[in-house]
Amino acid sequence: MTESEFSEIADQTLARIERAVEDCGADVDVELKEGGVLELEFADGSRIIVNRHNAAREIWVAARSGGYHFRYADGRWRNTRDGEELFSALARYIGEQAGEPVRLG
């Protein structure tokens, strides 16, 4: 995958995450920043940062529970450690920090 292909897919994914979080019902402020950085801020002041990492061609997530890397393959973003899908993992991370179950569509 070329860098421009990666950037396009990653930017589409970040926009999709932004919409899904806005619609999930949890008390989370969402802001998509320049350079492919999505910041989620919770009522308690904690944050989750989701960003594209061009050099590695991955999406990186920093949450209270840790740091995670997701690589695109076969039409899905998968955790490089355990293969968990990005949206499923994010729903869990958001739920943990929001203190309520969350589903991302």
N, C-alpha and C positions, 0 to 999 in steps of 0.2 A: 504494500500500500504506500502510495506517495504521501509526502507531507501535506499536500493540498487536499488529497482525499481524506486523510486522517482528520485534518482540521474541519472539513465540512461535516463529516459524520459526528465528530465530537461536539461541534457547535450545535448541531441538530439535537443531539442527545441532551446537552445542557439545557436547551430551550424546552425540551420535553420534560425534563426533571423539574424545571421551574414551574411549568403549568401544573404538573401532577402534585407538587407540594402545595401550591396555592389552593388546589381543589381538595386536598386530603382531609381538611377539617381540623387539623392540629393547630395550636397557637404557635406558628412559625412565621417569621418575617423572612422573605426571600429576596435576594438581590443578585442579579446577573451583572457582573462587573466586566470591564474591558479586559481583554486578554484571555478570555475563557475561564473565568473564575466565578463560581456560584457560591454565595455565602448564605447559609441558613442560620438565623439567630432565634434562640428560644427564650421564653419568658424568664428563665433563670439566668440569662446572660450567656449561657453556653452556646457554642457554634459548631456547625459542621461546614467544612469547606470542601467543595467538589471542584476540581480543576482539570483541564487537559494538560498533559505533559507531552509536548511535541517531540522532544528528543527520544523518549521511550515509546512514543505512540500509544500512550495509556491514559486513562482517566484515573486520577488519584483522589482518594477520599480521606479526609482527616476528621475523625469523630472522637468523642470522649472515649470510646472503647478501643481506639487505635487508628493506625494508618493502613490503608488498603489500596491496592493497585488492580485496575481492571483493564484487560486487553480485549480488543475487538476480534472476534473470529466467528465465522459461520453466522453472521448477522446478529450477534449478541455480544454484550460486554460481560466478560467473565473474570472473577477474582483469580489472580495469578496463583494464589496459594491453594484454594479449595474448589474453584470452579463455580462458586455461587454467582448467580446472575445479579447484575448491578441494581436493578430496581427492587428486587427482593431484599437484597442486602441493605439498601438505603431505607426501605420501609422499616426494617428492624432497627437500624441506627437511629432514625428519626423517632420511632416509637419509644426507644430507650430514653432518649433525651427529653422527649415531650411528656413522658409519663403516661402514655396512652397508646393503644394499638393503632397503627396507621397502615392504610393500603394505598399504594401508588398505582394508578391506572395507566 
